[in-house]
Amino acid sequence: MLKRLVMSGVIVALGAFAMVFGEFDDSPGLQGLGLLAIIGVGVVEVRRRR
């Protein structure tokens, strides 16, 4: 359980980093991938808790 939580946190942090770095680089694709990573973790966690 702790491993899943840590992995989810790492993925969300990388997604947030990708969104911020994509803004500096003016790269909409990188921002989209970061957003998809964050949303993906949210969806997986909600489905696991059901």
C-alpha positions, -999 to 999 in steps of 0.1 A, spaced: 0 0 0 28 24 9 46 16 -23 15 24 -44 11 57 -26 48 66 -31 46 57 -68 14 77 -73 31 107 -56 62 104 -78 41 102 -110 20 133 -100 52 152 -92 67 143 -126 34 153 -142 35 186 -125 71 191 -134 63 183 -170 35 209 -170 57 236 -155 87 228 -178 64 227 -208 52 262 -200 88 275 -199 96 257 -231 63 267 -247 56 230 -255 19 222 -254 26 185 -260 47 182 -228 20 200 -209 -6 176 -222 15 146 -212 19 160 -177 -18 166 -174 -26 131 -187 -2 116 -161 -19 135 -133 -54 126 -144 -43 90 -151 -31 86 -115 -63 101 -102 -85 77 -123 -65 46 -112 -66 55 -76 -104 61 -76 -109 28 -94 -88 9 -70 -107 23 -40 -140 11 -53 
